[in-house]
Amino acid sequence: MGRHDGRAAVPRAPWYARAGRAALRWLGRAALGALAGGVVLGATLWAGTSWEAARALGAAAAVLVVAATALAATLPPVPGPPTAADERAGTRLPPSSGDR
């Protein structure tokens, strides 16, 4: 409960470490978007689409993939299987409807 949950406070990482992790995250997202855009560009050119249309579709795919990965990063993490410590502490979550 609040600040009395029993966990030790983890000190905040230095600003340059946080900035480096953020830069790597965005670099990965941009690389994935560039890959998706290149695939769409190549596929649409191969299918006979004009250069202008293929370039626009590739750019749209790249932007969409970057935006989707950024939005996906805001989702809460999926809880893993309960551990023995969870069982002893009585913090196991009830089964969801997908476990039946």
C-alpha positions in Angstrom: 0.0 0.0 0.0 1.5 3.2 -1.1 5.0 3.9 0.3 4.6 1.1 2.8 4.7 -1.8 0.4 7.9 -3.1 1.7 10.0 -2.7 -1.4 13.3 -0.9 -1.2 13.4 2.3 -3.2 15.6 2.0 -6.2 17.7 5.1 -6.9 17.0 6.9 -10.1 19.5 6.3 -12.9 21.7 9.3 -14.0 20.2 11.5 -16.7 22.7 10.3 -19.4 21.7 6.7 -18.8 18.0 7.5 -19.1 18.6 9.5 -22.2 20.7 6.8 -23.7 18.0 4.1 -23.1 15.4 6.4 -24.5 17.5 7.1 -27.6 18.1 3.3 -28.1 14.3 2.7 -27.8 13.5 5.3 -30.4 16.3 4.1 -32.7 14.9 0.6 -32.6 11.4 1.9 -33.4 12.7 4.0 -36.2 14.7 1.0 -37.6 11.6 -1.2 -37.5 9.6 1.6 -39.2 12.3 1.9 -41.9 12.3 -1.8 -42.5 8.5 -1.9 -42.8 8.5 1.1 -45.1 11.2 -0.5 -47.3 9.2 -3.7 -47.5 6.0 -1.9 -48.5 7.9 0.2 -51.0 9.5 -2.8 -52.6 6.3 -4.8 -52.7 4.2 -2.1 -54.2 6.9 -1.3 -56.8 7.1 -5.0 -57.6 3.3 -5.1 -58.0 3.5 -2.4 -60.6 2.5 0.7 -58.6 3.9 4.1 -59.7 7.0 5.4 -57.9 5.1 8.2 -56.3 2.3 6.0 -54.9 4.8 3.4 -53.7 6.9 6.0 -52.0 3.8 7.5 -50.3 2.6 4.0 -49.1 6.1 3.1 -47.8 6.3 6.4 -45.9 2.8 5.9 -44.5 3.7 2.3 -43.4 6.9 3.6 -41.7 5.1 6.3 -39.8 2.3 3.9 -38.8 4.7 1.3 -37.5 6.7 3.8 -35.4 3.4 5.2 -33.9 2.1 1.7 -33.2 5.3 0.7 -31.4 5.3 3.9 -29.3 1.6 3.3 -28.4 2.3 -0.3 -27.6 5.0 0.7 -25.1 2.4 2.4 -23.0 0.5 -0.8 -22.2 1.0 -2.3 -18.8 3.2 -5.4 -18.6 1.5 -8.8 -18.7 2.0 -10.6 -15.4 4.0 -13.8 -15.6 3.4 -17.1 -13.9 3.2 -16.8 -10.1 6.4 -17.5 -8.2 6.9 -19.4 -5.0 7.3 -16.1 -3.2 3.9 -15.0 -4.5 2.3 -18.2 -3.3 3.7 -17.7 0.2 2.8 -14.1 0.4 -0.8 -14.7 -0.9 -0.5 -12.3 -3.7 -1.5 -14.6 -6.5 -4.0 -13.1 -8.8 -7.3 -15.0 -9.5 -7.3 -16.8 -12.8 -8.6 -14.9 -15.8 -11.2 -16.1 -18.2 -8.5 -17.1 -20.7 -7.1 -19.7 -18.2 -10.2 -22.0 -18.4 
